[in-house]
Amino acid sequence: GDGSIVTKPRYARGTCSGSGRNHATQRHATPRNAMPLSDVPAPLLWTLPIAVIFAREFIEAFVIVGNYRTLVATSSWDEARKKAGMRTISIAFAIAFAIAFVMILITACVLGAAQSQVDPEVVELIEGVSKIVAAFAIATLSLKVPKWLGIYASKSKKMEAVKESLDTLTLSELRFNVAWNIWREMAEIGIFLIPSFLSTEGTAIPLSALSGVAVAIIVGGLLYVANTRIKDRRLLAAFMATVVGLLAAGLFSGGCHEFEEVLGETPVVYRMSAGWSHSKFPMVIIKPFGFSDHPTQLSLSAFYLFGVTLILLHVVQWYRAKRAAAKAEVDALGVKSPAVVAV
């Protein structure tokens, strides 16, 4: 019920009940200090924080590629050059992804070799750090979704600069711009995964990565459809930002609880009946969003503190967007806004 999938426990051969001879044989064959196979932790196959990290970075990468393809498609280039530009963008994406993948793989091998020497309690603390890192990563996504949907004003001027210089932009410069931005997003995955490489979550990376990329493709497609076919995108932006924000708060709360399990738990605030267990269906569905049937003081406080902070950041973003829209409307009428006069 903690957002992870594990394989079934492994059992030593001959330990089935009703076979006393096999039990005795195993007792003599097993070293005194060896851990029984049934006590060996089963490897993780999937974990939410890793999936979230991959989803966030690939969504960013898809948005970047989409922006560059849109600029090329709407430019004044002739058709032959547009096709060459689209091909350049695709090649740059592939090269940047391949280089970042190799770097991440090398990092995983180096840190994975050192993982066996890490104390189990330290591993649990590292897993808590991985959840908190994922929480901040997904929180930035909550703030960016309304920007991508055109609800919040964007302070980034990189794409505007590229658009203004597009007529004189060479294919080599386009290749570098795309490759650099994609490599940066992919390299961030490696940085965010460092806690996972040092913990027991390494085995969960393949499936978690696949699910995260799948979610990124779905969200990327939804953003594309929304921006091209939906005029009023406010409700969609609010829904997506809320869902992603709740997931971020839940991950932050879960990470703080990991620290508690090692350093000592704070008192439980309340306990719900067995039918509300966050380890069983249907409540396990909303467990990643911060639900717990017996939250501690720290985990509950962390959830609300993180959530309220994220709401305040959204309010600030909305206020800035409102001011920017008002200024643009005044400037369109050819009258300087009060803010401009004051400057």
Order of alpha helices (4+ residues) and beta strands (2+ residues): beta-alpha-beta-alpha-alpha-alpha-alpha-alpha-alpha-alpha-alpha-alpha-alpha
